[in-house]
Amino acid sequence: MVPIYFQDIEVKLPTNYQAEELRKKVAAKAGVNDFRWELLQQSLDARHKPDVFWLARVRVFSATRKGEIYEAPPQLTIHYRKRQQQVVVVGSGPAGFFAALVLQQSGFNVTLLEKGAEAGKRYQSILGFERGKSAFDSHANYCHGEGGAGTFSDGKLTSRTKGIALEKQFVFDTYVGAGAPEEIRYLSRPHIGSDNLRRIVPELRRQFQALGGGMIFDSEVTDIKISNGHCTEIITPQQSYVCDILLMAPGHSSYDTYRMLHRQGIAFRLKPFAIGVRVEHPQPLINLSQWGTEHLPGLKAADYKLTHTASNGLPVYSFCMCPGGKVVPSAPAETQNIVNGVSDYARKSPFANAAIVAGLQPDQLPGNKNVDFAGMLRWMEMLEQHVFDITKSYAAPGNRIADFLLDKTAATLPANSYPFEVFPYDFRQLLPAATIAALKEGLSNFSRKIKGFETGVMIGLETKTSAPVQVIRDDHRRCEGFDNIYILGEGSGYAGGITSSAVDGVKAAIGIAENG
Ligand SMILES: Cc1cc2nc3c(=O)[nH]c(=O)nc-3n(C[C@H](O)[C@H](O)[C@H](O)COP(=O)(O)OP(=O)(O)OC[C@H]3O[C@@H](n4cnc5c(N)ncnc54)[C@H](O)[C@@H]3O)c2cc1C
């Protein structure tokens, strides 16, 4: 076989470059004529604004003896073998879905149970709710239903988790295979977009079903039967399921499911978490700060990533920044009220939003030094209910950042993207004093980093950046004391976000397939 040679090179490209320009630069830098190339990574460099450009790392292949002999890199291997075990996966978010997919591909008989509705019904339900035409549906909203919180998310796929390259590539390839933009494979900040996800998620389901996987909606697991550390049966109001292996990926919004698992003896520990608010600004203000200009050809909307450590030791940081996006009512239950952020692929809204949250240790909850598992869930749930109780609606409390910094409550609030009313409120009545102190310092620091940041509006609350509890599990992701129960994804307390949750599911499934 004729060897193929490769070399990795870096090229600088204008923000609105065309493929032909890339080809010419690659040819010049690589010094070869007959070649093909693959983009390995493309990231925006705005360190020398207004000179903003893409830096692209490109792998150039050619038969010319330049570079090294190419060998295809390793890929995730899924070994198919017909297996007899019945697997039940609970929760169709990224963790549950990808675990179910890999197990089905490995030859298991998988049934995926989802308490919420399928994506199309969910979309109609969210639209009706936001337009005031239908009531909140506790099984068809931003948190629950086909694809979990991932379906109507912003669809950013960034992850800081180390050691997940193969699984991440598998997840991204699967998304691309279901219609996600090819560029997620190489962009340093990959983004699918909420509009794309609601088409991709049902396509993923169809692929899973075509392999023989079973997917059942409107099926909430309310109990499990345990015998000698072994789960034997899964109970839903409609039906019970015998199972050999149970994977639970319920996310971190289903407090009743957490309580059921705890009641059945699954051990959890408390962990640090973070709470705060969303902040929103006009997108041009962020563009100007990040790019040195309000518009750059070829680019959609600028993002930011901000961090600060407050003098009380709490980390304050931006999270899930949604350029060209909107703030949404993401309550997981009817009498709770919290917010989150999303954007479509085009990122065309005139607003930029991000969570600004402060980390909190479990022993810092007000008046609750020795909080336990039940107390922690109660505290979170009550906080989210408290926000709902202010107006008995999904109107959101808000304030201007500048007023918040002065311990004042604004008389009026600027225009914003939230679909319901945002009313002026003193966040000191909602959040612990340590959180308020840290947020004030953080927002003040961020106002020095981004010109005009203090003119933004705060919209609350943001409580779902990560789970406040963590299941105790072994290296195979199996719950301590149980031989066939796995808890995965964000609800396990080991993952946060779409990619790390999906990868948690993939890793668990590969482990089960290797040992089963
Ligand atoms: C509005 C919004 C925007 C977001 N944007 C991003 C983003 O841009 N990038 C990013 O990385 N992350 C984002 N996230 C977070 C991301 O969606 C989650 O981290 C991720 O979906 C967690 O995956 P998971 O599979 O662990 O759980 P989830 O996605 O929460 O899925 C859990 C599923 O389990 C189901 N379930 C729960 N209990 C039961 C039960 N007892 N029986 C049956 N089913 C049950 C739920 O209905 C749900 O569908 C966003 C979240 C929201 C809400």
The ligand as a Tripos MOL2 file, in Angstrom:
@<TRIPOS>MOLECULE
LIG
   53    58     1     0     0
SMALL
NO_CHARGES

@<TRIPOS>ATOM
      1 C1        -32.2740   25.7430   29.1300 C.3       1 LIG1
      2 C2        -30.9990   24.9390   29.2910 C.ar      1 LIG1
      3 C3        -29.8870   25.2370   28.5180 C.ar      1 LIG1
      4 C4        -28.7220   24.4700   28.6400 C.ar      1 LIG1
      5 N1        -27.6690   24.7370   27.8210 N.ar      1 LIG1
      6 C5        -26.5750   23.9230   27.8470 C.ar      1 LIG1
      7 C6        -25.5190   24.0820   26.9260 C.ar      1 LIG1
      8 O1        -25.5300   24.9310   26.0510 O.2       1 LIG1
      9 N2        -24.4500   23.2470   27.0200 N.ar      1 LIG1
     10 C7        -24.3830   22.2600   27.9660 C.ar      1 LIG1
     11 O2        -23.3940   21.5200   28.0060 O.2       1 LIG1
     12 N3        -25.3690   22.0870   28.8630 N.ar      1 LIG1
     13 C8        -26.4750   22.8780   28.8100 C.ar      1 LIG1
     14 N4        -27.5080   22.6730   29.6840 N.ar      1 LIG1
     15 C9        -27.3570   21.5980   30.6780 C.3       1 LIG1
     16 C10       -27.5460   20.2280   30.0140 C.3       1 LIG1
     17 O3        -28.7460   20.2130   29.3110 O.3       1 LIG1
     18 C11       -27.5010   19.1500   31.0770 C.3       1 LIG1
     19 O4        -26.2620   19.2280   31.7330 O.3       1 LIG1
     20 C12       -27.6300   17.7660   30.4780 C.3       1 LIG1
     21 O5        -28.8090   17.6590   29.7200 O.3       1 LIG1
     22 C13       -27.6310   16.7080   31.5880 C.3       1 LIG1
     23 O6        -27.8130   15.4610   30.9950 O.3       1 LIG1
     24 P1        -28.4230   14.2270   31.7840 P.3       1 LIG1
     25 O7        -28.6520   13.1860   30.7780 O.co2     1 LIG1
     26 O8        -27.5630   13.9070   32.9430 O.co2     1 LIG1
     27 O9        -29.8080   14.7230   32.4000 O.3       1 LIG1
     28 P2        -31.0810   15.4780   31.7490 P.3       1 LIG1
     29 O10       -30.7220   16.0460   30.4250 O.co2     1 LIG1
     30 O11       -31.5350   16.3800   32.8010 O.co2     1 LIG1
     31 O12       -32.0940   14.3200   31.4750 O.3       1 LIG1
     32 C14       -32.7330   13.6170   32.4930 C.3       1 LIG1
     33 C15       -34.0130   13.0180   31.9360 C.3       1 LIG1
     34 O13       -34.4900   12.0610   32.8640 O.3       1 LIG1
     35 C16       -35.8820   12.1460   32.9380 C.3       1 LIG1
     36 N5        -36.2930   11.6110   34.2400 N.ar      1 LIG1
     37 C17       -36.0210   12.1030   35.4700 C.ar      1 LIG1
     38 N6        -36.5260   11.3280   36.4280 N.ar      1 LIG1
     39 C18       -37.1620   10.3250   35.7920 C.ar      1 LIG1
     40 C19       -37.9010    9.2080   36.2440 C.ar      1 LIG1
     41 N7        -38.0880    8.9660   37.5520 N.pl3     1 LIG1
     42 N8        -38.4380    8.3670   35.3310 N.ar      1 LIG1
     43 C20       -38.2630    8.5760   33.9980 C.ar      1 LIG1
     44 N9        -37.5670    9.6250   33.5140 N.ar      1 LIG1
     45 C21       -37.0140   10.4850   34.4080 C.ar      1 LIG1
     46 C22       -36.1670   13.6230   32.7930 C.3       1 LIG1
     47 O14       -37.5010   13.8570   32.3670 O.3       1 LIG1
     48 C23       -35.1330   14.0370   31.7520 C.3       1 LIG1
     49 O15       -35.6480   13.9600   30.4590 O.3       1 LIG1
     50 C24       -28.6740   23.4160   29.5880 C.ar      1 LIG1
     51 C25       -29.7920   23.1370   30.3870 C.ar      1 LIG1
     52 C26       -30.9440   23.8790   30.2450 C.ar      1 LIG1
     53 C27       -32.1480   23.5460   31.1060 C.3       1 LIG1
@<TRIPOS>BOND
     1     1     2 1
     2     2     3 ar
     3     2    52 ar
     4     3     4 ar
     5     4     5 ar
     6     4    50 ar
     7     5     6 ar
     8     6     7 ar
     9     6    13 1
    10     7     8 2
    11     7     9 ar
    12     9    10 ar
    13    10    11 2
    14    10    12 ar
    15    12    13 ar
    16    13    14 ar
    17    14    15 1
    18    14    50 ar
    19    15    16 1
    20    16    17 1
    21    16    18 1
    22    18    19 1
    23    18    20 1
    24    20    21 1
    25    20    22 1
    26    22    23 1
    27    23    24 1
    28    24    25 2
    29    24    26 1
    30    24    27 1
    31    27    28 1
    32    28    29 2
    33    28    30 1
    34    28    31 1
    35    31    32 1
    36    32    33 1
    37    33    34 1
    38    33    48 1
    39    34    35 1
    40    35    36 1
    41    35    46 1
    42    36    37 ar
    43    36    45 ar
    44    37    38 ar
    45    38    39 ar
    46    39    40 ar
    47    39    45 ar
    48    40    41 1
    49    40    42 ar
    50    42    43 ar
    51    43    44 ar
    52    44    45 ar
    53    46    47 1
    54    46    48 1
    55    48    49 1
    56    50    51 ar
    57    51    52 ar
    58    52    53 1
@<TRIPOS>SUBSTRUCTURE
     1 LIG1         1 GROUP 0 **** ****
